[in-house]
């Protein structure tokens, strides 16, 4: 699970990750954690992709 400052940041990360083909799940509805995403990473390449996208989002925030 990855937590964000607010739901807006969750949406930005969700959209950016999904656009790159990295599947994540919003956990607000299921678990009531509206500022988090569930991320299951398989390959090292996918893990590095997630890190790169999240770093880019931090720089633009």
Protein Blocks (a to p, Z undefined) as FASTA:
>chain_A
ZZdfblklmmmmmmmmmmnopacddfklmnopakbccdddfbfmlmmmmmmmmmmmmmmZ
Z
